Amino acid sequence: MSVILRDVWSTLVPGRDEKHGPLPPLLIGLTVLTGLVDAFSYLVLGHVFVANMTGNVVFMAFAVLGAPGFSVAASATALGAFVVGALAGGRLAHQVRGHRGKLLYAALGVEAVLVLVAYAIAQLVDSPSSGGARYGLIVLLGLALGMQNAAVRALAVPDLTTTVLTLTITGMAADSRPAGGSGGKIGRRSLSAVSMFLGALIGAATVLHADDALPLLIGGLLLVLSFLAAFSLPHAREAWVGED
């Protein structure tokens, strides 16, 4: 247990000798964001994800066979927007290759704008779950999460993908001591899963018991804080320059 707790602590409060600088706690924040926005998209926009593209592929299959509550158009829109966002994030990553800090600043800034614009739209329209507003929100959030995923892929911090937990959970089991492994990084991997759970829990609670759009406001503010933190952390620039 002490090893797990040390692993969690070193992820949330990295030392100055941490290879990835302040990236781990910032990526944990983005994992919480993923839970928030997917809670909003699934519960408000109707059985569609804007971050979990595996889910959308499955949902499209359900919709093709006429399963109630699923939409080929909505899932396809989310997929398309996500791909465009990932394309933009990929181009950005190649343009700033060798400086992960610049990549993160730019990605966080663009993503914050997209999520906050989505929040404003969700607040202004009568029904964000239908019509053009629904598809506009899917596009904005799909673009944001596509860019996030491309940036996180380029940052390449092990076990902190911010979106895909399947391999993370697989690693927890396959590398555990009962499986014959070293049991390393179970704290970080568990923290990633818990972070997404908490984001989804908060998002669902606010949708069900407060304001439908509140998860987007929380997510947007989280992105703004992450953007500001990236500049204020004293060892960020030294740790991020020179990484591919």
C-alpha positions in Angstrom: 0.0 0.0 0.0 2.8 2.4 0.8 4.3 1.9 -2.7 0.9 2.7 -4.3 0.6 5.8 -2.2 4.1 7.0 -3.1 3.3 6.4 -6.7 0.1 8.5 -6.4 2.0 11.2 -4.6 4.8 11.4 -7.1 2.2 11.7 -9.9 0.3 14.5 -8.3 3.3 16.3 -6.8 6.3 15.5 -9.1 9.8 16.3 -7.9 12.3 18.4 -9.8 14.0 15.3 -11.0 10.7 14.1 -12.6 11.5 13.3 -16.3 8.1 14.7 -17.5 8.2 17.8 -15.2 4.7 19.0 -14.2 3.0 17.1 -17.0 1.6 14.2 -14.8 -0.7 16.3 -12.6 -1.8 18.4 -15.5 -2.8 15.2 -17.4 -4.7 14.0 -14.4 -6.7 17.2 -14.6 -7.4 16.5 -18.3 -8.6 13.0 -17.4 -11.1 14.6 -15.0 -12.1 16.8 -17.9 -12.8 13.8 -20.1 -15.2 12.4 -17.5 -17.0 15.7 -17.3 -17.5 16.3 -21.0 -18.5 12.7 -21.7 -21.0 12.8 -18.9 -22.5 15.9 -20.5 -22.5 14.5 -24.0 -24.0 11.2 -23.1 -26.6 12.5 -20.7 -27.6 15.7 -22.4 -26.8 15.3 -26.1 -28.2 11.8 -26.2 -26.1 8.6 -26.2 -23.1 10.0 -27.9 -19.5 10.5 -26.6 -17.2 13.3 -27.6 -14.0 11.8 -26.1 -14.5 8.0 -26.2 -14.5 7.1 -29.8 -14.7 3.4 -29.2 -18.1 4.0 -27.7 -19.3 5.9 -30.7 -18.3 3.1 -33.1 -20.3 0.7 -31.0 -23.2 3.2 -30.8 -23.3 3.5 -34.6 -23.7 -0.2 -34.9 -26.6 -0.1 -32.4 -28.2 2.8 -34.3 -27.9 0.9 -37.7 -30.0 -1.9 -36.2 -32.6 0.6 -34.9 -31.8 0.4 -31.2 -33.8 3.2 -29.5 -31.9 6.3 -28.3 -28.9 6.0 -30.6 -28.2 8.0 -33.7 -25.9 7.3 -36.6 -25.7 11.0 -37.5 -24.8 12.1 -33.9 -22.1 9.4 -33.5 -20.7 10.1 -37.0 -20.6 13.8 -36.3 -18.7 13.2 -33.1 -16.2 10.9 -34.9 -15.7 13.4 -37.7 -15.2 16.4 -35.3 -12.8 14.3 -33.2 -10.7 13.4 -36.3 -10.5 17.0 -37.4 -9.5 18.0 -33.9 -6.9 15.3 -33.8 -5.6 16.4 -37.2 -5.2 20.0 -35.9 -3.5 18.7 -32.8 -1.2 16.5 -34.9 -0.1 19.4 -37.1 0.5 21.5 -34.0 2.6 18.8 -32.5 4.8 18.5 -35.6 5.2 22.3 -35.8 6.5 22.6 -32.2 8.4 19.3 -32.2 11.1 19.4 -29.5 9.1 21.7 -27.1 6.4 19.9 -25.3 5.6 23.0 -23.3 4.5 25.0 -26.4 2.4 22.1 -27.5 0.6 21.9 -24.2 0.1 25.7 -23.9 -1.5 25.9 -27.4 -3.6 22.8 -27.0 -4.9 23.9 -23.6 -5.7 27.4 -24.8 -7.6 26.2 -27.9 -9.4 23.5 -25.9 -10.5 26.0 -23.2 -12.0 28.3 -25.8 -13.9 25.5 -27.5 -15.3 24.1 -24.2 -16.3 27.6 -22.9 -18.0 28.5 -26.2 -19.9 25.2 -25.9 -20.9 26.1 -22.4 -22.2 29.5 -23.6 -24.2 27.9 -26.4 -25.7 25.3 -24.0 -26.8 28.1 -21.7 -28.2 30.3 -24.4 -30.3 27.8 -26.3 -33.7 26.5 -25.1 -32.8 22.9 -25.8 -29.2 21.8 -26.2 -30.3 18.2 -26.7 -32.0 18.8 -30.0 -31.7 20.4 -33.4 -28.7 22.4 -34.6 -27.6 23.2 -31.1 -27.0 19.5 -30.4 -24.8 19.0 -33.4 -23.0 22.3 -32.8 -22.1 21.2 -29.3 -21.0 17.8 -30.5 -18.7 19.4 -33.1 -17.2 21.9 -30.6 -16.5 19.3 -28.0 -15.4 16.7 -30.5 -12.8 19.2 -31.9 -11.6 20.0 -28.3 -11.2 16.4 -27.3 -9.6 15.4 -30.6 -7.0 18.0 -30.1 -6.4 17.0 -26.5 -5.9 13.4 -27.5 -3.4 14.3 -30.3 -1.5 16.5 -27.9 -1.4 14.0 -25.2 -0.2 11.3 -27.6 2.6 13.6 -28.6 3.5 14.4 -25.0 3.8 10.6 -24.4 3.6 10.4 -20.7 3.3 6.7 -19.8 -0.1 5.5 -18.3 -1.7 9.0 -18.6 -3.6 9.0 -21.9 -6.5 11.1 -20.4 -9.1 9.2 -22.4 -8.4 5.5 -23.1 -8.6 3.4 -19.9 -8.7 0.0 -21.4 -5.0 -0.4 -21.8 -4.4 1.3 -18.4 -6.6 -1.2 -16.6 -5.1 -4.1 -18.6 -1.6 -2.9 -17.5 -2.7 -2.8 -13.9 -3.8 -6.5 -14.1 -1.2 -7.8 -16.5 1.8 -6.2 -14.7 0.6 -7.0 -11.2 2.4 -9.3 -8.8 -0.3 -12.0 -9.0 0.3 -12.1 -12.8 4.0 -12.4 -12.3 4.9 -8.8 -13.0 6.6 -6.2 -10.9 3.4 -4.4 -9.9 4.9 -1.1 -10.9 2.9 2.1 -11.6 -0.3 0.6 -10.2 -0.7 3.9 -8.2 -0.5 6.1 -11.3 -2.7 3.8 -13.3 -5.3 3.6 -10.5 -5.2 7.4 -10.2 -6.0 7.8 -13.9 -9.0 5.5 -13.6 -10.2 7.2 -10.4 -9.8 10.7 -12.0 -12.1 9.8 -14.9 -14.6 8.3 -12.6 -14.7 11.4 -10.5 -15.0 13.6 -13.5 -18.0 11.5 -14.8 -19.5 11.4 -11.3 -19.3 15.2 -10.9 -20.6 15.7 -14.5 -23.5 13.3 -13.9 -24.4 14.9 -10.6 -24.5 18.4 -12.0 -26.6 17.3 -15.0 -29.1 15.3 -12.9 -29.4 17.7 -9.9 -28.3 21.1 -11.0 -27.6 22.7 -14.4 -27.2 20.6 -17.6 -24.4 22.9 -18.9 -22.5 23.0 -15.6 -20.0 20.2 -16.5 -18.8 22.4 -19.4 -18.3 25.4 -17.2 -16.3 23.3 -14.7 -14.3 21.7 -17.5 -13.6 25.1 -19.1 -12.4 26.6 -15.8 -10.2 23.5 -15.2 -8.6 24.0 -18.6 -8.0 27.7 -17.9 -6.4 26.8 -14.5 -4.3 24.2 -16.2 -3.2 26.7 -18.8 -2.1 29.2 -16.2 -0.4 26.5 -14.1 1.7 25.5 -17.0 3.2 29.0 -17.1 3.6 29.4 -13.4 5.3 26.2 -12.5 9.0 27.2 -12.2 10.6 24.1 -13.7 8.1 23.6 -16.6 10.2 25.1 -19.4 13.4 23.3 -18.5 11.5 19.9 -18.3 9.6 20.3 -21.5 12.2 21.6 -23.9 14.1 18.9 -25.8 11.4 16.2 -25.6 10.0 14.8 -28.8 
